[in-house]
């Protein structure tokens, strides 16, 4: 588990995974109204949902962790309020998201031959 015990902010809108630490930090300021150099984790998911970047600061520099799932998608929680662009999640919820586990069961796909 990365950054256990830190506040974890998850962006609800997809982000271009080509963005680096500076631009992700700007998104933290603009969309999440937070300081990227605070002791927190800021998670962003790609449009297709198979890639995630987590931005954090360790006191000496910015760290970007990039994870790409071999199969499946990162399933994000739903917004709790109208116009919400991010949610604050617990360590347990983030662990489920980061592992690529679905919150809701997906219907089985019908196989065709």
N, C-alpha and C positions, 0 to 999 in steps of 0.2 A: 504494500500500500504506500503510495507516495503522499507525503505531507500530512500524515495522520494528525488530527486535532486542529488543523487549520480551517478557517472558513473556506467553503468551496462554492464558487459562483459558476453556473453553467449558462452559456449563451443559448438562447432558444432559436435564434436565426442562424442559418448556415454561414460559414466563413470560407473564403478562398484559402486553401491549404498552402498556397505559395507564399503567404504572408510570413514575415519573420517577427522577431521579438519586438522591434520598434513599432511596427504597424499594429500588432496584436495589443501592445501596451496602449496605443492610441484608442483602439476599440474598447479596452477596459475603461479608459477615461470617458469616452463618448457615450457608450451604450450602458455601461454598468455603474457609471458615476463613482468609480473607485480609483485608488492609486495602485498602479501595477507593481510598484516597489513596496508594497505592504506585505505582511506575512499572511498570504492567502493563495489559493489556487484559482485560476481562471481557465475554464475549459471551453473549447470551441470545437464544433463538429462540422465536417464538410457537407456539401449539398447532397451528395449521394449517401451520406451517413456511415461510410466505411472507414473514414479517417478522423482522428481527433488530435488536437494540439492542446497541451496544458501549459500555461504560462505561470511561473512563480518566481519568487525572489528569495535568495538564501542569505541575504545580508551583505553579500559581497558582489553579487551580480545576478543577472536575469537568466533563468533556465527555461528552455522550451523542450517539452517532451512530446514526441510525435509517435502516435500509435496508429497502425493500419491493420484492420482485421483481415484475416485470411478468408473468412466467410461471415455473413451476417452484417448487421448494422448496429451502430450505437443508437439506442432508443432513448430519447430525451423525455424528461417529465413534462407534463402540460403546464401551461401558464396558469397561475391562480387568479390573476387579475387581467382586466382588459388593457391591451397595449404593453404588457410586460415583455421586456426583451431578455431578461435573465431570471434565474431562480437561484436561491441559496439552498444547497442540499447538504445532508448529513454525510459523514464518512461512509456509512453503510450503503446509502443510495448511490453515492459516487462510485463505490467499488462495483456495484451491480452495473452501472452505466459503463464504466471503464472496461469491464470484462466482456461487454457486448451482449449481455443477457437481456432478453425481452421482458418488459414489465407485463405485457399482456400476451397470452398465447396467440400465435399466428395460425390461421387456418391451414390445414395441410393442402399442398399444391397437388392438383390432379395430374398424374403422369400420363403423357401420351406417347405412343410408340410410333 
